[in-house]
Amino acid sequence: MDHNIVGKSVQRLDAVAKVTGKAKYTDDFFERDMLVGKVLRSPHAHARVVSVDLSRARALPGVVAVFTAQDLPKIKFATAGHPWSLDPGHRDVEDRLILTDKARFVGDAVAAVVAEDLLTAEKALHLIGIEYEVLPHVLTAEDALKEGAPLLHENRPGNIVSSFGVQFGDVEAEFRGADHVIEGDYETSVVQHCHIESMSAFAYVDTDGRVVVNSSTQIPHIVRRIVAQALGLQWGRVKVVKPFVGGGFGNKQDVVVEPLTAAMTLAAGGRPVRYCMTREEVFIDTRTRHGMKLHMKTAVAADGTLRGIHVQVLSNTGAYASHGHSIAMSAGGKFRPLYDFRAVKYEPRTVYTNLPVAGAMRGYGTPQIFFALESHLDDIARRLDLDPVELRRKNLIKVGHQDPLTKNVVRSFGIPQCIEKGMELIKWDEKRKAHLGQTGPRRRGLGMALFAYASGTHPVALELAGARIVMNQDGSVALQVGATEIGQGSDTVFAQITAEVLGLPMDMVHVVTSQDTDITPYDSGAYASRQTFVTGIAVRKAALEVRDKVLEVAARRTGLAKDEMDIRDRRIVETALGRVVCTLEDVAMDAFYDRLLAAPITSDTSANVRINAMSYGATFVEVEVDVETGKVEVAELWNVHDSGTIINPRLAEGQVHGGVSMALGAALLEQMLFDPQTGKTLNNNLLDYKLPTILDTPKINAAFVETFEAAGSFGSKSLGECPVISPAPAVRNAVLDATGVAFHKIPLYPQVVFEKFREAGLLAQRSTEHV
């Protein structure tokens, strides 16, 4: 095969449908006589439901059903979107009910209404009478761990979800033998995903008695399983359909609205019921990024060699586990295949509090750990008077490195080239010299940070992906995958892989973009930046099988051997001579209609991918800091990646733009705020939650260093989550370079920056300069 579609910026398959409004999302589908569901939420951060009076709500004309936890199965289930494990000890924490009789955060769902229309449903909520026994609440992980703290879940003493950690080498020995032992504390805030489409689903009971759920989700096959578990149904009694999805970023890797929506249709006698969250509900009762506090203690030799590191993490998971401790554990696994520490001790604790639930969000714990680590490395460099770039270069792992815990092997490692390219693009050496000795009110500084990220979850979790290809009579093909397109461009990439293998133009590869668990091949879903790497392997495998069958029919037709032919531009070619022997349509027609040998050409296969590949990269940034106001502006930014072979450069650049924008929001503006007295979210809307607008977003520059990853399809590695990891510490380090002031918590919004500058004496300096 010598084709040229992989590596080209072909147009997204869904581009026209999305920009013209033809793409149909969950809320664009209607069933006849669709009912509306609404949810009553607790006004208290921690409270037990003592009594409930539903009579007035049920009596309201237009109300079809009103129910509480007492009317549902008492089955606790896990909401995290991970593949099912046959090992009970390896499953997600089952701590959630569809509705609760003990509220654990402000907004916890305690009752539900199904009505003929939205207005009636909302009126009915106000007619529900609930008496609460208000309990003490805790909002910080430190308070939740104190002796005598209120217990959120009876089977989790001390409010600890888990404190499992990992270690290799003798960390204490490295500390004893080190020339320097340097410590630092770092903190990240709680932030929201803010995808455009809110959580939405509708459900009904089909003619065969099965529950059908149409949902905006990243994980349709997992939704099917969890809905069945929550309602005590056989898994085959549930069907899930996923249409176009308007963004997820990990929030929809959790089963949030689907079990309740399914319960609503059952309560309404199987009639169709739609439940669509308001934006305010999305903020408080979907998922957030875990706020973390991280303590770094590092043993360093005099020449800057990093000998050992001890990392302690306190992760606030909110009221329910969701992805829980797997976030903290994931964070601890990502820096090991980057820096060559002789010993690592990683001690995370994931803690319940009475905050909205934290779960998966783009980067899955990695933005938090790398904010701390990359800030810590700059602090070390400054303390020891070392160049921050050279400190990192000195301590990088080498190709062939094997992680002592996961046993994953690094087969491609482009980080040295990423560093070199980033320095060149931003003119690192030149600008560092130019910025020396600044004293004015506006000061510029340079910062950089590195990252590593995996391609999927192996060996922690199962990585199974399915693909089905059916060839049509004209030689075109239909491709079905269980992998979900949620805006990241996976359908386009899979079409490119298929077209590359089969010698087809892109317009002859038709990807079925919606998923239906009855007919779609199994796939875990869109998360862990796994789809090009994992599902791409399954797609290529299926395409190769179709190619082989095509050449088999062609061999029967022409008398040539299969290995003497290739498929090029819809034609079967005798490779040695470049001679066209027949068309692909000829072969397809034979396969469909040959009176003796007809057998339509298809492939239905899966790949159990038991290998992983590390992606790498760096952010280089120049900031301008206004010392008198605390405002930090990004003047120039380069996000450089080693993601193996880039299948589609334009899509890759789009991933970078979106991820960097998200990272800058967390670095400079975004945080969810909570009233310490009540636990209520104070900014649960897009007005008060300071999400960067287009006016707040600087020019974002993307660059790539292409390596070839032998484990990946066409040499590719992960990219989707990578751009969100390193910008925040790079910005923080640039502010340090500009002002000499080290910040240890994000976001760096003007108020906290101003106060820190005042504390550091910078404002007094400015006052003297004015005199």
C-alpha positions in Angstrom: 0.0 0.0 0.0 1.3 3.4 -1.0 -1.6 5.8 -0.6 -1.7 9.4 0.6 -4.8 10.1 2.7 -3.3 9.6 6.2 -1.4 12.7 7.0 -3.6 15.0 5.0 -5.9 17.8 6.3 -9.1 16.4 4.8 -12.3 18.1 5.7 -14.2 16.9 8.7 -17.1 14.5 7.8 -19.5 16.4 10.1 -18.4 19.9 9.2 -21.2 20.9 6.9 -23.9 19.2 8.9 -22.8 21.1 12.1 -22.3 24.6 10.6 -25.6 24.4 8.6 -27.6 23.1 11.6 -28.5 19.8 9.9 -26.8 17.7 12.6 -29.4 16.3 15.0 -28.6 16.3 18.7 -30.6 14.6 21.4 -33.0 17.5 21.9 -33.7 17.5 18.1 -35.5 14.1 18.3 -39.1 13.8 19.4 -41.5 11.0 20.1 -45.2 11.4 20.0 -46.7 12.8 23.2 -43.3 13.4 24.8 -43.5 14.1 28.5 -41.1 16.4 30.5 -39.1 15.4 33.5 -37.9 17.7 36.2 -35.9 17.1 39.5 -36.3 18.5 43.0 -32.9 19.2 44.5 -31.9 19.6 48.1 -31.3 23.1 49.4 -29.0 21.7 52.0 -25.4 20.5 51.7 -26.0 17.6 54.1 -29.5 16.5 55.2 -31.6 13.5 55.8 -35.1 13.3 54.3 -37.4 12.8 57.2 -40.8 12.9 55.5 -42.2 13.6 52.1 -45.7 14.7 51.0 -46.4 14.2 47.3 -50.1 14.5 47.4 -50.4 18.1 46.2 -48.0 17.6 43.4 -49.7 14.4 42.2 -53.1 16.2 42.2 -51.9 18.9 39.9 -53.6 18.5 36.5 -51.0 17.5 33.8 -48.8 15.7 36.3 -48.2 12.0 35.3 -45.9 10.8 38.0 -44.1 12.0 41.1 -41.6 9.8 42.9 -38.8 9.7 45.4 -36.1 7.2 46.5 -38.8 5.2 48.3 -40.4 4.3 45.0 -37.2 3.1 43.3 -34.9 0.0 43.7 -32.5 0.4 46.6 -29.6 -0.5 44.3 -26.4 1.4 44.7 -24.4 1.8 41.5 -21.3 3.4 40.2 -21.6 6.2 37.6 -18.0 6.3 36.3 -17.7 5.4 32.6 -15.2 2.5 32.8 -15.5 -1.0 31.3 -17.0 -3.6 33.6 -14.5 -5.6 35.6 -14.9 -9.3 36.3 -12.8 -8.6 39.5 -15.1 -7.0 42.1 -12.0 -5.4 43.7 -11.3 -3.5 40.5 -14.7 -1.9 40.1 -15.7 1.7 40.6 -17.2 2.6 43.9 -21.0 1.9 44.1 -22.3 4.7 46.2 -25.1 6.3 44.2 -28.8 5.9 44.1 -31.0 7.3 41.3 -32.7 9.5 43.9 -31.5 9.9 47.5 -33.1 10.1 50.9 -29.9 11.6 52.3 -28.7 14.7 50.5 -24.9 15.1 50.4 -24.5 18.4 48.5 -26.6 21.4 47.6 -28.5 20.2 44.5 -28.6 16.5 45.3 -31.7 14.9 43.6 -34.3 13.9 46.1 -37.6 13.7 44.0 -38.7 13.7 40.4 -41.7 14.8 38.5 -43.1 13.8 35.1 -45.6 16.0 33.5 -47.3 16.9 30.2 -45.3 20.1 29.8 -42.4 22.0 31.4 -44.5 24.6 33.2 -46.6 22.0 34.9 -43.5 20.0 35.9 -41.9 23.1 37.4 -45.2 23.9 39.3 -45.3 20.4 40.7 -41.8 20.7 42.1 -43.0 23.6 44.3 -45.9 21.5 45.6 -43.7 18.7 46.9 -43.5 18.9 50.7 -40.2 17.6 52.2 -39.0 17.8 55.8 -35.2 17.6 56.2 -33.0 16.9 59.2 -30.1 19.2 58.5 -26.7 17.7 59.2 -23.2 19.3 59.6 -21.3 19.6 56.4 -17.7 19.8 55.3 -16.4 21.4 52.1 -12.6 20.9 52.3 -10.7 17.6 52.2 -8.8 18.7 55.4 -12.1 19.3 57.3 -13.5 16.0 56.1 -10.5 14.1 57.5 -10.7 15.7 60.9 -11.8 13.6 63.9 -15.5 14.0 64.5 -16.2 15.2 61.0 -19.7 14.3 59.6 -19.6 11.0 57.8 -20.9 11.2 54.2 -21.1 7.4 53.5 -21.4 4.9 56.3 -19.1 2.3 54.7 -16.3 4.8 54.1 -14.8 5.6 57.5 -12.9 8.9 57.7 -14.6 10.0 54.5 -11.7 8.4 52.6 -12.7 7.0 49.2 -9.2 5.4 48.9 -5.6 6.1 50.0 -4.0 3.5 47.8 -0.6 4.7 46.4 2.5 3.3 44.7 6.2 3.3 45.3 9.4 2.1 43.7 13.0 2.5 44.8 14.2 3.7 48.2 13.0 7.3 48.5 14.3 7.9 52.0 17.8 6.7 50.9 17.7 9.2 48.0 16.8 12.0 50.4 19.7 11.0 52.7 22.1 11.0 49.9 20.9 14.2 48.2 22.7 17.5 48.2 19.4 19.3 48.4 15.9 18.3 49.5 13.4 20.9 48.2 9.7 21.0 49.1 6.7 22.8 47.8 2.9 23.0 48.1 0.6 23.5 45.1 -3.1 23.7 44.6 -5.6 23.6 41.8 -9.2 24.8 41.9 -12.5 23.2 41.1 -13.6 24.0 37.5 -16.4 23.0 35.2 -16.4 21.5 31.7 -18.8 24.1 30.2 -19.6 22.0 27.0 -22.1 23.8 24.8 -24.8 21.1 25.0 -26.1 20.4 28.4 -26.8 16.9 29.8 -29.9 15.7 28.0 -31.7 12.4 27.4 -35.1 11.0 26.6 -36.4 7.5 27.3 -39.4 5.3 26.5 -40.4 1.7 26.7 -40.4 0.1 23.2 -43.0 -2.3 21.8 -41.0 -5.3 23.0 -40.9 -4.0 26.6 -37.3 -2.8 26.5 -36.2 0.6 27.9 -34.7 2.8 25.1 -32.6 5.7 26.1 -31.5 8.4 23.6 -28.6 10.3 25.2 -25.9 12.8 24.7 -23.1 10.6 26.0 -19.5 9.7 25.4 -20.0 6.1 26.5 -23.3 4.5 25.0 -22.4 0.9 25.7 -21.4 1.7 29.3 -24.6 3.7 29.8 -26.6 0.7 28.8 -24.9 -1.4 31.5 -25.3 1.2 34.3 -28.9 2.0 33.5 -29.7 -1.7 33.7 -27.8 -2.1 37.0 -29.4 0.9 38.6 -32.9 -0.3 37.8 -32.2 -4.0 38.4 -32.8 -5.0 34.8 -31.1 -7.5 32.6 -28.6 -5.6 30.5 -30.2 -6.7 27.3 -33.5 -5.1 28.4 -31.9 -1.6 27.8 -31.0 0.0 24.5 -29.0 3.2 24.2 -28.8 5.5 21.2 -26.2 8.3 20.9 -26.8 10.9 18.2 -24.5 13.9 17.5 -23.0 15.2 20.8 -22.3 18.8 21.5 -19.2 18.4 23.6 -18.3 16.4 26.7 -14.7 16.8 27.8 -15.1 13.9 30.2 -18.3 15.1 31.8 -20.3 12.8 29.6 -17.9 9.9 30.5 -20.2 9.6 33.5 -23.7 8.3 33.6 -25.5 11.3 35.0 -29.1 11.7 33.7 -29.8 8.4 32.0 -30.8 6.1 35.0 -33.2 8.8 36.2 -34.6 9.4 32.8 -35.2 5.7 32.4 -36.9 5.6 35.8 -39.1 8.5 34.7 -40.4 6.6 31.7 -41.1 3.5 33.8 -43.0 5.7 36.3 -45.0 7.1 33.4 -46.1 3.7 32.1 -43.4 3.6 29.3 -44.4 6.9 27.7 -41.6 9.0 26.3 -40.0 11.4 28.8 -37.4 14.0 28.1 -35.1 15.2 30.9 -32.8 18.1 29.9 -30.7 19.8 32.5 -30.6 23.6 32.8 -27.2 25.2 32.7 -27.5 25.8 36.5 -28.1 22.1 37.0 -25.2 21.2 34.8 -22.9 23.2 37.1 -24.0 21.6 40.3 -25.1 18.0 39.5 -22.9 16.8 36.7 -19.2 16.6 37.3 -16.3 19.0 38.0 -12.5 18.7 37.8 -11.1 17.6 41.1 -9.6 20.3 43.2 -6.3 19.0 44.5 -3.6 20.0 47.0 -0.2 18.5 46.2 3.0 18.4 48.4 6.2 17.8 46.5 9.4 16.8 48.2 12.4 16.2 45.9 15.9 15.0 46.3 18.3 16.8 44.0 22.0 16.4 43.4 24.3 19.4 43.2 24.4 19.2 39.4 20.6 19.2 39.2 20.0 15.4 38.9 16.6 14.5 40.3 17.2 11.5 42.5 13.9 10.8 44.2 10.5 12.4 44.8 7.8 12.0 47.4 4.4 13.3 46.2 1.4 13.6 48.6 -2.0 14.4 47.0 -5.3 15.4 48.7 -8.0 15.1 46.1 -11.5 16.4 46.8 -14.0 14.2 45.0 -17.2 15.8 46.4 -20.2 14.0 47.6 -19.9 10.8 45.6 -17.0 8.9 44.2 -17.7 9.0 40.5 -14.2 8.3 39.0 -12.9 8.9 42.5 -9.4 7.6 43.2 -8.7 6.6 39.7 -8.2 10.3 38.9 -5.5 10.6 41.6 -3.9 7.4 40.5 -3.9 8.4 36.9 -2.1 11.6 37.8 0.6 9.7 39.6 1.3 7.5 36.6 1.9 10.2 34.0 5.1 11.9 35.1 7.1 8.7 35.6 7.6 8.1 31.9 9.0 11.6 31.5 11.6 12.2 34.2 14.1 9.5 35.3 13.7 9.4 39.0 15.5 6.6 40.8 12.8 6.4 43.4 9.2 7.6 43.6 6.8 7.5 46.5 3.3 8.5 45.6 0.7 8.9 48.4 -2.7 10.1 47.2 -5.9 10.4 49.3 -9.3 10.9 47.7 -11.8 12.3 50.1 -15.5 12.8 50.2 -16.9 16.3 51.0 -20.3 18.0 50.6 -19.4 19.6 47.3 -20.7 18.8 43.8 -19.3 15.6 42.5 -15.9 15.6 40.8 -15.2 13.2 37.9 -13.4 12.9 34.6 -12.3 16.0 32.9 -10.0 16.5 30.0 -6.5 15.3 31.2 -7.9 13.1 34.0 -5.8 14.3 36.9 -2.8 15.1 34.7 -3.3 18.9 34.6 -3.2 19.0 38.4 -0.1 16.9 38.8 1.8 18.7 36.1 0.9 22.1 37.4 2.5 21.1 40.7 5.5 19.2 39.2 6.4 21.7 36.5 6.0 24.6 38.9 8.1 22.7 41.5 10.9 22.2 38.9 11.1 25.9 38.2 11.2 26.5 41.9 14.1 24.0 42.2 15.9 25.6 39.2 15.6 29.1 40.8 16.7 27.9 44.2 19.8 26.2 42.8 20.5 28.9 40.1 20.0 26.4 37.3 18.5 27.0 33.9 14.9 25.6 34.0 15.2 24.1 30.5 18.5 22.4 31.2 17.3 21.0 34.5 14.5 19.3 32.6 16.7 18.1 29.7 19.2 16.6 32.1 16.6 14.4 33.8 14.6 13.1 30.8 14.1 9.4 30.4 15.4 7.7 27.2 13.8 5.6 24.5 13.3 2.1 25.7 12.5 3.2 29.3 10.2 0.7 31.0 7.9 1.9 33.8 8.7 -0.2 36.8 5.1 -0.4 37.8 3.0 -0.6 34.6 5.7 -2.2 32.5 4.8 0.1 29.7 7.7 0.7 27.3 8.6 4.0 25.7 9.1 3.3 22.0 9.0 6.8 20.7 10.2 9.9 22.6 10.1 13.3 20.8 10.3 15.5 23.9 13.9 16.7 23.2 12.8 17.9 19.7 9.7 19.5 21.2 11.9 21.5 23.6 14.2 22.5 20.8 11.4 23.5 18.5 9.5 25.5 21.2 12.7 27.4 22.2 13.3 28.3 18.6 9.7 29.3 17.8 9.4 31.6 20.9 13.0 32.9 20.6 13.7 31.7 24.1 17.4 32.7 24.5 16.9 36.1 22.8 13.9 37.1 24.9 15.3 35.8 28.2 18.2 38.2 27.8 15.9 41.1 26.7 13.8 40.7 29.8 16.6 40.9 32.3 16.5 43.7 34.9 12.9 44.9 34.3 11.5 47.3 36.8 8.6 49.0 35.0 4.9 48.6 35.8 4.5 46.1 32.9 7.0 43.3 32.8 7.5 40.4 30.5 8.6 36.9 31.3 9.1 33.5 29.6 7.9 30.2 31.0 7.8 26.6 29.8 6.5 23.3 31.0 6.6 19.7 29.8 4.1 16.8 29.9 3.6 13.2 29.2 0.3 11.4 28.6 -0.8 7.9 27.7 -2.8 6.5 24.7 -5.6 4.7 26.5 -5.8 3.0 29.9 -3.8 -0.2 29.5 -2.8 -2.0 31.7 -5.2 -0.5 34.3 -8.4 -1.2 32.3 -9.6 -3.2 29.3 -9.0 -1.6 25.9 -11.5 -3.2 23.6 -12.8 -1.6 20.4 -14.9 -3.0 17.5 -15.3 -2.0 13.9 -17.6 -3.2 11.1 -17.1 -2.5 7.4 -19.6 -3.4 4.7 -18.8 -2.9 1.0 -21.6 -1.6 -1.2 -22.3 -2.6 -4.8 -20.4 0.5 -6.1 -17.3 -0.3 -4.1 -17.9 2.3 -1.4 -18.0 1.2 2.2 -20.0 1.9 5.3 -18.0 2.0 8.5 -19.5 1.4 11.9 -17.6 1.9 15.2 -18.7 1.9 18.8 -16.2 4.7 19.4 -18.1 8.0 19.8 -17.6 11.2 17.9 -18.2 14.0 20.3 -16.6 16.8 18.4 -13.0 15.7 18.5 -12.9 14.4 14.9 -12.6 10.7 15.4 -15.1 9.8 12.6 -13.0 11.7 10.1 -9.8 10.0 11.3 -11.3 6.5 11.1 -12.6 7.3 7.6 -9.0 8.4 6.6 -7.6 5.1 7.9 -10.2 3.1 6.0 -9.7 5.1 2.8 -5.9 4.7 3.1 -6.1 0.9 3.5 -8.7 0.4 0.8 -7.4 2.9 -1.8 -10.7 4.8 -1.7 -11.4 8.6 -1.9 -12.9 9.9 1.3 -16.3 10.4 -0.3 -16.6 6.6 -0.7 -16.2 6.0 3.0 -19.5 6.5 4.9 -19.2 6.6 8.7 -22.3 5.9 10.7 -21.9 8.6 13.3 -24.7 7.7 15.6 -24.4 4.7 18.0 -27.1 2.2 18.8 -26.1 -0.5 21.3 -28.3 -3.0 19.6 -26.3 -2.9 16.4 -23.1 -0.9 16.9 -19.9 -2.9 17.6 -18.8 -2.7 21.3 -16.4 0.1 22.3 -15.8 1.6 25.7 -16.3 5.1 24.4 -14.5 8.5 24.0 -12.1 9.0 26.9 -8.4 8.6 27.8 -7.4 10.0 24.3 -7.7 6.4 23.2 -9.8 6.4 20.1 -7.3 7.0 17.3 -4.8 4.7 19.0 -7.1 1.9 20.2 -10.1 2.1 17.8 -7.8 3.0 15.0 -6.2 -0.4 15.4 -9.6 -2.1 15.1 -10.6 0.0 12.1 -7.3 -0.7 10.3 -7.7 -4.4 11.1 -11.2 -4.4 9.6 -10.1 -2.5 6.5 -7.2 -4.9 6.0 -9.7 -7.8 6.1 -11.9 -6.2 3.6 -8.9 -5.5 1.4 -7.9 -9.1 1.5 -11.4 -10.2 0.5 -11.4 -7.7 -2.4 -8.1 -9.0 -3.7 -9.3 -12.6 -3.3 -12.3 -11.9 -5.5 -10.1 -10.0 -7.9 -7.6 -13.0 -8.0 -10.5 -15.3 -8.9 -11.6 -12.9 -11.6 -8.2 -12.2 -13.1 -6.1 -15.3 -12.4 -3.4 -13.1 -10.6 -2.2 -13.9 -7.1 -3.5 -11.6 -4.3 0.0 -10.4 -3.4 0.5 -9.3 -7.0 -2.3 -6.7 -6.8 -3.2 -3.5 -4.9 -6.2 -1.3 -4.7 -5.6 2.2 -5.9 -8.2 4.9 -6.5 -11.1 2.5 -6.8 -9.2 0.2 -9.2 -7.5 -3.1 -8.9 -3.9 -2.7 -10.1 -1.3 -5.3 -11.0 1.4 -3.8 -8.8 4.5 -4.7 -10.8 3.2 -3.2 -14.1 0.9 -0.5 -12.7 -1.8 -2.0 -15.0 -5.5 -1.7 -14.1 -7.0 -5.1 -14.2 -10.6 -4.2 -13.1 -12.4 -1.7 -11.0 -13.4 -2.0 -7.4 -17.0 -1.8 -8.5 -16.5 -4.9 -10.7 -15.3 -6.8 -7.7 -18.1 -5.6 -5.5 -20.7 -6.6 -8.1 -19.2 -10.1 -8.4 -19.3 -10.4 -4.6 -23.0 -9.5 -4.5 -24.3 -11.3 -7.7 -22.0 -14.1 -8.9 -24.5 -17.0 -9.2 -22.1 -19.5 -7.7 -19.7 -17.6 -5.5 -21.6 -14.6 -4.2 -20.6 -13.5 -0.7 -20.9 -9.8 0.1 -17.6 -8.3 1.3 -17.7 -7.4 5.0 -15.6 -7.4 8.1 -16.8 -7.4 11.7 -13.9 -7.5 14.1 -12.5 -6.1 17.3 -9.1 -5.4 18.9 -8.2 -6.0 22.4 -5.3 -3.6 22.6 -2.8 -4.7 25.3 -0.2 -2.0 24.7 0.2 1.7 25.4 2.2 4.6 24.0 3.2 7.8 25.7 2.6 11.1 24.0 4.8 14.1 25.0 5.0 17.8 24.5 5.7 21.2 25.9 4.2 24.7 26.2 6.4 27.8 25.8 4.8 31.1 26.7 5.6 34.7 27.0 3.4 36.8 29.4 3.1 40.4 30.2 2.2 41.2 33.8 0.8 44.5 35.0 2.3 44.8 38.5 -0.1 47.6 39.5 -3.3 45.7 38.6 -2.3 42.0 38.8 -3.5 41.3 35.3 -1.6 38.6 33.5 -1.8 38.6 29.7 -0.4 35.9 27.3 1.6 37.6 24.7 2.8 34.6 22.8 2.2 30.8 23.2 3.5 27.7 21.5 2.0 24.3 22.3 4.3 21.7 20.8 3.5 17.9 20.6 4.9 14.6 19.9 1.8 12.6 19.1 3.4 10.2 16.6 2.1 10.4 13.1 -0.4 13.2 12.7 -3.3 11.6 10.8 -5.0 14.9 10.1 -3.0 18.1 10.7 -5.9 20.5 10.6 -7.9 18.4 13.1 -4.8 18.1 15.3 -4.4 21.9 15.3 -8.0 22.3 16.3 -7.5 20.0 19.2 -4.6 22.1 20.3 -6.6 25.4 20.1 -9.4 24.0 22.1 -7.3 22.3 24.8 -5.0 25.3 25.3 -8.0 27.7 25.6 -9.4 25.4 28.3 -6.1 25.3 30.1 -5.7 29.1 30.0 -9.2 29.4 31.5 -8.1 27.2 34.4 -4.8 29.1 34.7 -6.1 32.6 34.8 -9.9 32.8 35.4 -11.9 29.8 36.1 -13.0 28.4 39.5 -16.2 27.3 41.1 -17.0 29.2 44.3 -18.9 27.9 47.3 -20.5 29.5 50.3 -18.7 28.0 53.3 -21.7 28.5 55.5 -24.2 26.7 53.3 -22.2 24.8 50.7 -24.1 26.4 47.9 -22.4 27.0 44.6 -22.2 30.8 44.2 -21.4 30.9 40.4 -23.4 28.1 38.8 -24.0 30.0 35.5 -22.1 31.2 32.5 -22.4 34.9 33.7 -20.8 34.5 37.1 -18.4 31.6 36.2 -15.6 33.4 34.4 -15.1 31.3 31.3 -12.7 32.9 28.8 -14.5 34.4 25.8 -12.9 34.9 22.3 -11.8 38.4 23.5 -9.9 36.8 26.4 -8.2 34.2 24.3 -4.8 35.0 22.8 -3.4 33.7 19.6 -2.7 30.0 20.1 0.1 28.5 18.1 0.4 24.7 17.5 3.5 22.8 16.4 4.2 19.1 16.0 7.3 16.9 16.1 6.3 13.7 14.3 7.7 10.5 15.5 6.6 7.0 14.5 4.9 4.9 17.2 5.2 1.3 16.1 2.3 0.3 18.4 -0.2 2.7 16.9 -2.2 2.7 13.8 0.0 4.3 11.1 2.4 5.4 13.9 -0.1 7.6 15.8 -0.3 8.4 19.5 -2.8 10.3 21.7 -3.5 14.0 21.3 -7.0 14.9 22.5 -6.3 15.7 26.1 -2.6 16.6 25.7 -3.0 20.3 25.0 -4.7 21.0 28.3 -1.9 19.8 30.5 1.2 22.1 30.3 -0.1 25.7 29.6 -1.0 26.5 33.2 2.4 25.7 34.7 4.1 27.4 31.8 2.1 30.6 32.5 2.8 30.4 36.2 6.5 30.0 35.4 6.4 32.9 33.1 5.0 35.1 35.8 7.7 33.9 38.1 10.3 34.8 35.4 8.8 38.3 34.9 8.4 39.3 38.6 10.3 36.8 40.8 7.1 36.0 42.6 6.1 32.3 42.8 2.4 31.4 42.8 1.4 28.0 44.1 -2.3 28.0 43.3 -4.4 28.6 40.2 -6.2 30.5 38.8 -4.0 33.6 38.7 -6.8 36.1 38.4 -6.0 39.8 39.1 -7.1 40.0 42.7 -4.9 37.2 44.0 -2.0 38.3 41.8 -2.3 41.9 43.1 -2.4 40.7 46.7 0.6 38.4 46.2 2.5 41.3 44.6 1.7 43.5 47.6 2.8 40.8 50.0 6.0 40.4 48.1 6.7 44.2 48.2 6.4 44.8 44.5 3.9 47.6 44.9 6.1 49.3 47.4 8.9 49.2 44.9 6.6 50.8 42.3 5.6 53.5 44.7 9.3 54.3 45.3 9.9 54.4 41.5 7.1 56.9 41.0 8.7 59.2 43.6 
